[in-house]
Amino acid sequence: MSATEVRPARAGAEPARRRRPELPSSVLGLVGLIAFAALLELLPRTGIVSADYFPPFSEMVRALVEAAGTDRFWAATAETVQAWGIGLGIALLAGIGLGLLIGSVEVLRRFTASTIEFLRPVPSVALIPLAVLLLGLGLQSTLLLVVYASFWQILIQVIYGVQDVDPVARETARSYHLGRWARVRYLIWPTALPYVMTGVRLGAAVALILAVTAGLVGIGTGLGAEIALAQSSNAVPLVYGLVIFTGLLGVVVNLAARVLERRTLAWHSSVRADVGG
Amino acid sequence: MNPVLRWGRTLGYALTLPVVLVTLWWVWSADSTSYYAPPLQTILTTFGDVWFSERLRADVLPSVTRLLIGYTGAVVVGVGLGVLLGANRTLRRVTEPVLEFFRAIPPPALIPILFLFAGIGDTAKVIVIISGAVWPVLLNTVEGVRAVDDVLSDTSRSYGVTGLARLRHLVLPAASPQIVAGMRQALSISIILMVISEMFASTNGLGFSVIQFQRSFAIPEMWSGILLLGLLGFVLSLLFQLFERRTLRWYHGLRRSQRGEN
């Protein structure tokens, strides 16, 4: 079993040497984005790639803006976000609950370890045909995939987190006769929290992937289904526009998860270290 | 404790729950008349008939080959670019938002676009896998290279360790825990993309077969396909753990000693 992924992210501070006046990251990043957009515009315009398959950036944006004027687009977005939110919520509740239980009861952990290690890598998309047969097309099938994919990410992190309790702190808690709940509240939960947050971050990203995928393969509605529809009706710029939009949605999800991580872990050294750098 | 006893105990812990679950499934489904949930016995017999046949060569092999080529491609490209970006501060800051955007795109959404470009052949599917799986490797490598220990870095510079030697003996080992973590995420994304790209448009492969079985209501065959996909995921993750244990032995040892567990 590994500990690398589970370790809470630790952003190292930049070395301070060779300081010379330089542009802030935001400006450089913006330059990068503009250069990238310009590249997307120029490649088809100069005929390096065929505009049939790769419309100029401006046309992708125009198709997206046009789509954004329709109710259909926002309904699809709402459906994707809904499947994502409900699925992630269920996975969080189940993952944290079971994770705390399994992680803190040695016997449970030993008996479940092999089963978890077997079920976790089962690709959730393998369940697609089963979901279609048992639950039909629609939200329930989508949810099955979303929950399955994000649940294991969260569960594993929580189990690792609970086991990471500092031996000295554990002995101290025992010496002070902390009760079961006090131990969970003041010892286990704070130790596990950074791992839980890593789990939330990974789970949120995976949940969005599956929420979109379900639409793409035709078992759910939402943005994935819109992309598939645009592709089959050969609306190439719209396909690109929608993909860009799902990417932006993904960026929002990632950023939100990171902000949440920082907020809840403001006291933790892995986050505090960033402040100075 | 007696080593034999210890082994027995470990084995007992590992096998009890799976055996109980499979037995329950077997017993409950034994006289199942439900069309969608055939008896486990039927599924297992079908498994042998379906997959140890022509399909092994015609569907399983192409899928696994595409998966391995795509995954290897993603790792090579990701580590290569990651080392480049991680070592160059300005380049990294210029490209960061673009890369973050690409990582945030749900990889399967790229499938329709890439199929526009490259048709629905093997190349297209390999490209799909690379384009989805490369981001966690790339961004983790950048992060790992960036966070190389300052003292180590200065020391190796003082000793004149530069160029390839620096890459091989300092940068890559120091970044390897991060790189391996990225590679693990990339592996599960690769499997998802292998299956989805075959479900979306294909003429062979595991994902294609499973969806065909479902559409033609070949239920036991479908179950056996799901079982096979599950096994594939499990075996690959097992192989990955072996790989990780070998490459990161020093790191796990270091972590253990830092935490004061001998």
Interface residues (C-beta under 8 A of the other chain):
Chain A: M1 S2 A3 T4 E5 A9 R10 A11 G12 E14 P15 E22 S25 L28 G29 L30 V31 G32 L33 A35 F36 Y53 F54 R110 F111 T112 A113 S114 T115 E117 F118 R120 P121 V122 P123 S124 V125 A126 L127 I128 P129 L130 V132 L133 L134 P167 L202 A205 L208 I209 A211 V212 T213 L216 V217 L223 G224 I227 A228 A230 Q231 V236 V239 Y240 L242 V243 T246 G247 L248 L249 G250 V251 V253 N254
Chain B: Y13 A14 L15 T16 L17 P18 L21 Y36 R89 T90 R93 V94 T95 E96 P97 V98 E100 F101 F102 R103 A104 I105 P106 P107 P108 A109 L110 I111 P112 I113 F115 L116 F117 E143 R146 A147 D150 P177 Q178 V180 A181 R184 Q185 S188 I191 I192 V195 I196 M199 F200 G207 V210 I211 F213 Q214 I219 M222 W223 G225 I226 L229 G230 L232 G233 F234 L236 S237 Q241 E244 L248 Y251 H252 R255 R259 G260 E261
